[in-house]
Amino acid sequence: MTLYGIGEYSAELVMPKMGFPLDVWSAKIFSVLFYGKVPEKPRDAIPSLKENAKQRWGDWMGYAFVYVLNDLPKLSKRIGVDLTKF
């Protein structure tokens, strides 16, 4: 993150051990998975989603993020909600 233009979000994207790289799109998906609904203000939901991910997956939360987003079609079928529409 010492490089110009690389912040927490960018670092989390390329290094899963760094954290849980949520943006508005992925916040909607994880809100549906964690809470069963899309938040009115997805950006405002990010801190609680990150905390929830930390509690669920601990140091593995970045890897869980990658797994979930790479398996959206299968997860959508499993829970009966189209997670690919966001």
LOPANU-133064 format. One record per atom (N, C-alpha, C): residue in three letters; x, y, z; atom name; residue number from 1. Coordinates in steps of 0.05 Angstrom, whole numbers, always signed. Layout:
// residues N
+------+--------+--------+--------+------+-----+
| code |      X |      Y |      Z | site | pos |
+------+--------+--------+--------+------+-----+
|  ALA |      X |      Y |      Z |   CA | NUM |
...
+------+--------+--------+--------+------+-----+
//
This chain:
// residues 86
+------+--------+--------+--------+------+-----+
| code |      X |      Y |      Z | site | pos |
+------+--------+--------+--------+------+-----+
|  MET |    +16 |    -24 |     +0 |    N |   1 |
|  MET |     +0 |     +0 |     +0 |   CA |   1 |
|  MET |    +17 |    +25 |     +0 |    C |   1 |
|  THR |    +43 |    +22 |     -1 |    N |   2 |
|  THR |    +60 |    +45 |     -2 |   CA |   2 |
|  THR |    +62 |    +57 |    -31 |    C |   2 |
|  LEU |    +52 |    +42 |    -50 |    N |   3 |
|  LEU |    +52 |    +52 |    -78 |   CA |   3 |
|  LEU |    +29 |    +71 |    -82 |    C |   3 |
|  TYR |    +34 |    +92 |    -97 |    N |   4 |
|  TYR |    +13 |   +112 |   -103 |   CA |   4 |
|  TYR |    -11 |    +98 |   -116 |    C |   4 |
|  GLY |    -35 |   +104 |   -106 |    N |   5 |
|  GLY |    -59 |    +93 |   -119 |   CA |   5 |
|  GLY |    -67 |    +66 |   -108 |    C |   5 |
|  ILE |    -51 |    +53 |    -92 |    N |   6 |
|  ILE |    -57 |    +27 |    -81 |   CA |   6 |
|  ILE |    -65 |    +31 |    -52 |    C |   6 |
|  GLY |    -91 |    +27 |    -47 |    N |   7 |
|  GLY |   -102 |    +29 |    -20 |   CA |   7 |
|  GLY |   -109 |     +2 |     -9 |    C |   7 |
|  GLU |   -124 |     +3 |    +13 |    N |   8 |
|  GLU |   -133 |    -22 |    +26 |   CA |   8 |
|  GLU |   -149 |    -40 |     +7 |    C |   8 |
|  TYR |   -168 |    -29 |     -7 |    N |   9 |
|  TYR |   -184 |    -45 |    -25 |   CA |   9 |
|  TYR |   -168 |    -59 |    -46 |    C |   9 |
|  SER |   -150 |    -45 |    -59 |    N |  10 |
|  SER |   -133 |    -56 |    -80 |   CA |  10 |
|  SER |   -115 |    -78 |    -69 |    C |  10 |
|  ALA |   -103 |    -73 |    -46 |    N |  11 |
|  ALA |    -86 |    -92 |    -34 |   CA |  11 |
|  ALA |   -101 |   -118 |    -26 |    C |  11 |
|  GLU |   -125 |   -114 |    -16 |    N |  12 |
|  GLU |   -142 |   -138 |     -9 |   CA |  12 |
|  GLU |   -149 |   -154 |    -34 |    C |  12 |
|  LEU |   -153 |   -141 |    -56 |    N |  13 |
|  LEU |   -160 |   -156 |    -81 |   CA |  13 |
|  LEU |   -138 |   -175 |    -90 |    C |  13 |
|  VAL |   -113 |   -166 |    -88 |    N |  14 |
|  VAL |    -91 |   -182 |    -98 |   CA |  14 |
|  VAL |    -78 |   -200 |    -77 |    C |  14 |
|  MET |    -84 |   -195 |    -52 |    N |  15 |
|  MET |    -72 |   -210 |    -30 |   CA |  15 |
|  MET |    -94 |   -219 |    -11 |    C |  15 |
|  PRO |   -106 |   -242 |    -15 |    N |  16 |
|  PRO |   -129 |   -250 |     +1 |   CA |  16 |
|  PRO |   -123 |   -251 |    +31 |    C |  16 |
|  LYS |    -99 |   -255 |    +39 |    N |  17 |
|  LYS |    -93 |   -255 |    +68 |   CA |  17 |
|  LYS |    -95 |   -227 |    +80 |    C |  17 |
|  MET |    -97 |   -207 |    +64 |    N |  18 |
|  MET |    -98 |   -179 |    +74 |   CA |  18 |
|  MET |   -126 |   -173 |    +85 |    C |  18 |
|  GLY |   -147 |   -185 |    +75 |    N |  19 |
|  GLY |   -173 |   -178 |    +86 |   CA |  19 |
|  GLY |   -196 |   -187 |    +68 |    C |  19 |
|  PHE |   -217 |   -171 |    +67 |    N |  20 |
|  PHE |   -242 |   -177 |    +53 |   CA |  20 |
|  PHE |   -249 |   -153 |    +35 |    C |  20 |
|  PRO |   -242 |   -154 |    +10 |    N |  21 |
|  PRO |   -243 |   -130 |     -8 |   CA |  21 |
|  PRO |   -271 |   -124 |    -19 |    C |  21 |
|  LEU |   -288 |   -113 |     -2 |    N |  22 |
|  LEU |   -315 |   -107 |    -10 |   CA |  22 |
|  LEU |   -318 |    -81 |    -25 |    C |  22 |
|  ASP |   -334 |    -81 |    -46 |    N |  23 |
|  ASP |   -343 |    -57 |    -59 |   CA |  23 |
|  ASP |   -373 |    -58 |    -59 |    C |  23 |
|  VAL |   -387 |    -39 |    -72 |    N |  24 |
|  VAL |   -416 |    -38 |    -71 |   CA |  24 |
|  VAL |   -428 |    -64 |    -83 |    C |  24 |
|  TRP |   -417 |    -74 |   -105 |    N |  25 |
|  TRP |   -427 |    -98 |   -118 |   CA |  25 |
|  TRP |   -425 |   -122 |    -99 |    C |  25 |
|  SER |   -401 |   -127 |    -88 |    N |  26 |
|  SER |   -397 |   -150 |    -71 |   CA |  26 |
|  SER |   -411 |   -147 |    -44 |    C |  26 |
|  ALA |   -415 |   -122 |    -35 |    N |  27 |
|  ALA |   -430 |   -117 |    -10 |   CA |  27 |
|  ALA |   -459 |   -127 |    -13 |    C |  27 |
|  LYS |   -470 |   -123 |    -37 |    N |  28 |
|  LYS |   -498 |   -132 |    -42 |   CA |  28 |
|  LYS |   -499 |   -163 |    -40 |    C |  28 |
|  ILE |   -480 |   -176 |    -52 |    N |  29 |
|  ILE |   -479 |   -205 |    -53 |   CA |  29 |
|  ILE |   -476 |   -216 |    -25 |    C |  29 |
|  PHE |   -457 |   -206 |    -10 |    N |  30 |
|  PHE |   -452 |   -216 |    +17 |   CA |  30 |
|  PHE |   -474 |   -209 |    +37 |    C |  30 |
|  SER |   -488 |   -187 |    +32 |    N |  31 |
|  SER |   -511 |   -180 |    +48 |   CA |  31 |
|  SER |   -533 |   -200 |    +45 |    C |  31 |
|  VAL |   -537 |   -209 |    +20 |    N |  32 |
|  VAL |   -557 |   -229 |    +15 |   CA |  32 |
|  VAL |   -549 |   -256 |    +28 |    C |  32 |
|  LEU |   -524 |   -262 |    +26 |    N |  33 |
|  LEU |   -514 |   -287 |    +38 |   CA |  33 |
|  LEU |   -515 |   -287 |    +68 |    C |  33 |
|  PHE |   -507 |   -264 |    +80 |    N |  34 |
|  PHE |   -506 |   -263 |   +110 |   CA |  34 |
|  PHE |   -533 |   -256 |   +122 |    C |  34 |
|  TYR |   -547 |   -237 |   +110 |    N |  35 |
|  TYR |   -571 |   -226 |   +123 |   CA |  35 |
|  TYR |   -597 |   -232 |   +107 |    C |  35 |
|  GLY |   -595 |   -243 |    +83 |    N |  36 |
|  GLY |   -619 |   -250 |    +68 |   CA |  36 |
|  GLY |   -632 |   -227 |    +53 |    C |  36 |
|  LYS |   -618 |   -204 |    +51 |    N |  37 |
|  LYS |   -630 |   -181 |    +37 |   CA |  37 |
|  LYS |   -608 |   -162 |    +27 |    C |  37 |
|  VAL |   -615 |   -146 |     +7 |    N |  38 |
|  VAL |   -597 |   -126 |     -4 |   CA |  38 |
|  VAL |   -601 |   -101 |    +13 |    C |  38 |
|  PRO |   -579 |    -89 |    +23 |    N |  39 |
|  PRO |   -582 |    -65 |    +39 |   CA |  39 |
|  PRO |   -590 |    -41 |    +22 |    C |  39 |
|  GLU |   -604 |    -22 |    +34 |    N |  40 |
|  GLU |   -611 |     +3 |    +20 |   CA |  40 |
|  GLU |   -587 |    +18 |    +12 |    C |  40 |
|  LYS |   -567 |    +19 |    +30 |    N |  41 |
|  LYS |   -542 |    +33 |    +24 |   CA |  41 |
|  LYS |   -518 |    +13 |    +27 |    C |  41 |
|  PRO |   -512 |     -1 |     +5 |    N |  42 |
|  PRO |   -491 |    -22 |     +7 |   CA |  42 |
|  PRO |   -464 |    -12 |    +18 |    C |  42 |
|  ARG |   -457 |    +12 |    +11 |    N |  43 |
|  ARG |   -431 |    +23 |    +21 |   CA |  43 |
|  ARG |   -430 |    +24 |    +52 |    C |  43 |
|  ASP |   -453 |    +31 |    +63 |    N |  44 |
|  ASP |   -455 |    +33 |    +93 |   CA |  44 |
|  ASP |   -455 |     +6 |   +106 |    C |  44 |
|  ALA |   -461 |    -15 |    +91 |    N |  45 |
|  ALA |   -461 |    -42 |   +103 |   CA |  45 |
|  ALA |   -433 |    -55 |   +104 |    C |  45 |
|  ILE |   -414 |    -43 |    +90 |    N |  46 |
|  ILE |   -388 |    -55 |    +88 |   CA |  46 |
|  ILE |   -374 |    -61 |   +114 |    C |  46 |
|  PRO |   -374 |    -42 |   +134 |    N |  47 |
|  PRO |   -361 |    -49 |   +159 |   CA |  47 |
|  PRO |   -373 |    -73 |   +173 |    C |  47 |
|  SER |   -399 |    -75 |   +174 |    N |  48 |
|  SER |   -411 |    -98 |   +188 |   CA |  48 |
|  SER |   -407 |   -124 |   +172 |    C |  48 |
|  LEU |   -406 |   -122 |   +146 |    N |  49 |
|  LEU |   -400 |   -146 |   +130 |   CA |  49 |
|  LEU |   -372 |   -156 |   +135 |    C |  49 |
|  LYS |   -353 |   -137 |   +136 |    N |  50 |
|  LYS |   -325 |   -145 |   +142 |   CA |  50 |
|  LYS |   -323 |   -158 |   +169 |    C |  50 |
|  GLU |   -337 |   -147 |   +189 |    N |  51 |
|  GLU |   -336 |   -158 |   +216 |   CA |  51 |
|  GLU |   -349 |   -186 |   +216 |    C |  51 |
|  ASN |   -371 |   -189 |   +202 |    N |  52 |
|  ASN |   -384 |   -215 |   +200 |   CA |  52 |
|  ASN |   -365 |   -236 |   +187 |    C |  52 |
|  ALA |   -352 |   -228 |   +165 |    N |  53 |
|  ALA |   -333 |   -246 |   +152 |   CA |  53 |
|  ALA |   -310 |   -254 |   +170 |    C |  53 |
|  LYS |   -300 |   -235 |   +185 |    N |  54 |
|  LYS |   -278 |   -240 |   +204 |   CA |  54 |
|  LYS |   -287 |   -260 |   +225 |    C |  54 |
|  GLN |   -312 |   -257 |   +235 |    N |  55 |
|  GLN |   -322 |   -276 |   +255 |   CA |  55 |
|  GLN |   -326 |   -304 |   +244 |    C |  55 |
|  ARG |   -336 |   -305 |   +219 |    N |  56 |
|  ARG |   -342 |   -330 |   +206 |   CA |  56 |
|  ARG |   -317 |   -345 |   +198 |    C |  56 |
|  TRP |   -299 |   -331 |   +185 |    N |  57 |
|  TRP |   -276 |   -344 |   +172 |   CA |  57 |
|  TRP |   -249 |   -337 |   +182 |    C |  57 |
|  GLY |   -247 |   -318 |   +200 |    N |  58 |
|  GLY |   -221 |   -310 |   +212 |   CA |  58 |
|  GLY |   -201 |   -302 |   +190 |    C |  58 |
|  ASP |   -177 |   -312 |   +193 |    N |  59 |
|  ASP |   -156 |   -306 |   +174 |   CA |  59 |
|  ASP |   -161 |   -316 |   +146 |    C |  59 |
|  TRP |   -181 |   -333 |   +143 |    N |  60 |
|  TRP |   -187 |   -345 |   +116 |   CA |  60 |
|  TRP |   -208 |   -329 |   +101 |    C |  60 |
|  MET |   -217 |   -306 |   +112 |    N |  61 |
|  MET |   -239 |   -291 |   +100 |   CA |  61 |
|  MET |   -233 |   -281 |    +71 |    C |  61 |
|  GLY |   -209 |   -274 |    +66 |    N |  62 |
|  GLY |   -201 |   -266 |    +39 |   CA |  62 |
|  GLY |   -204 |   -289 |    +19 |    C |  62 |
|  TYR |   -197 |   -312 |    +27 |    N |  63 |
|  TYR |   -200 |   -336 |    +10 |   CA |  63 |
|  TYR |   -230 |   -343 |     +6 |    C |  63 |
|  ALA |   -245 |   -340 |    +27 |    N |  64 |
|  ALA |   -274 |   -345 |    +26 |   CA |  64 |
|  ALA |   -287 |   -325 |     +6 |    C |  64 |
|  PHE |   -277 |   -300 |     +6 |    N |  65 |
|  PHE |   -287 |   -280 |    -13 |   CA |  65 |
|  PHE |   -283 |   -289 |    -42 |    C |  65 |
|  VAL |   -258 |   -298 |    -47 |    N |  66 |
|  VAL |   -251 |   -307 |    -74 |   CA |  66 |
|  VAL |   -268 |   -331 |    -82 |    C |  66 |
|  TYR |   -271 |   -350 |    -64 |    N |  67 |
|  TYR |   -287 |   -374 |    -69 |   CA |  67 |
|  TYR |   -316 |   -367 |    -76 |    C |  67 |
|  VAL |   -328 |   -351 |    -59 |    N |  68 |
|  VAL |   -356 |   -344 |    -63 |   CA |  68 |
|  VAL |   -361 |   -330 |    -90 |    C |  68 |
|  LEU |   -344 |   -310 |    -96 |    N |  69 |
|  LEU |   -349 |   -295 |   -121 |   CA |  69 |
|  LEU |   -342 |   -312 |   -146 |    C |  69 |
|  ASN |   -327 |   -333 |   -143 |    N |  70 |
|  ASN |   -321 |   -350 |   -166 |   CA |  70 |
|  ASN |   -341 |   -373 |   -168 |    C |  70 |
|  ASP |   -360 |   -375 |   -149 |    N |  71 |
|  ASP |   -379 |   -396 |   -149 |   CA |  71 |
|  ASP |   -408 |   -386 |   -148 |    C |  71 |
|  LEU |   -412 |   -361 |   -158 |    N |  72 |
|  LEU |   -439 |   -348 |   -156 |   CA |  72 |
|  LEU |   -461 |   -364 |   -169 |    C |  72 |
|  PRO |   -457 |   -375 |   -193 |    N |  73 |
|  PRO |   -480 |   -390 |   -205 |   CA |  73 |
|  PRO |   -488 |   -414 |   -188 |    C |  73 |
|  LYS |   -469 |   -429 |   -178 |    N |  74 |
|  LYS |   -476 |   -453 |   -161 |   CA |  74 |
|  LYS |   -488 |   -445 |   -135 |    C |  74 |
|  LEU |   -477 |   -424 |   -122 |    N |  75 |
|  LEU |   -489 |   -414 |    -97 |   CA |  75 |
|  LEU |   -517 |   -403 |   -101 |    C |  75 |
|  SER |   -521 |   -390 |   -124 |    N |  76 |
|  SER |   -548 |   -379 |   -130 |   CA |  76 |
|  SER |   -568 |   -402 |   -131 |    C |  76 |
|  LYS |   -561 |   -424 |   -145 |    N |  77 |
|  LYS |   -580 |   -447 |   -146 |   CA |  77 |
|  LYS |   -584 |   -458 |   -118 |    C |  77 |
|  ARG |   -563 |   -460 |   -103 |    N |  78 |
|  ARG |   -566 |   -472 |    -76 |   CA |  78 |
|  ARG |   -584 |   -457 |    -58 |    C |  78 |
|  ILE |   -583 |   -430 |    -59 |    N |  79 |
|  ILE |   -599 |   -414 |    -40 |   CA |  79 |
|  ILE |   -625 |   -403 |    -53 |    C |  79 |
|  GLY |   -628 |   -407 |    -79 |    N |  80 |
|  GLY |   -652 |   -398 |    -93 |   CA |  80 |
|  GLY |   -654 |   -368 |    -98 |    C |  80 |
|  VAL |   -631 |   -355 |    -98 |    N |  81 |
|  VAL |   -630 |   -326 |   -104 |   CA |  81 |
|  VAL |   -609 |   -322 |   -125 |    C |  81 |
|  ASP |   -615 |   -307 |   -146 |    N |  82 |
|  ASP |   -596 |   -302 |   -167 |   CA |  82 |
|  ASP |   -575 |   -281 |   -158 |    C |  82 |
|  LEU |   -553 |   -290 |   -149 |    N |  83 |
|  LEU |   -531 |   -272 |   -139 |   CA |  83 |
|  LEU |   -516 |   -259 |   -162 |    C |  83 |
|  THR |   -520 |   -269 |   -187 |    N |  84 |
|  THR |   -506 |   -258 |   -210 |   CA |  84 |
|  THR |   -520 |   -233 |   -221 |    C |  84 |
|  LYS |   -543 |   -226 |   -211 |    N |  85 |
|  LYS |   -558 |   -203 |   -222 |   CA |  85 |
|  LYS |   -548 |   -176 |   -211 |    C |  85 |
|  PHE |   -531 |   -176 |   -191 |    N |  86 |
|  PHE |   -522 |   -151 |   -179 |   CA |  86 |
|  PHE |   -500 |   -140 |   -196 |    C |  86 |
+------+--------+--------+--------+------+-----+
//
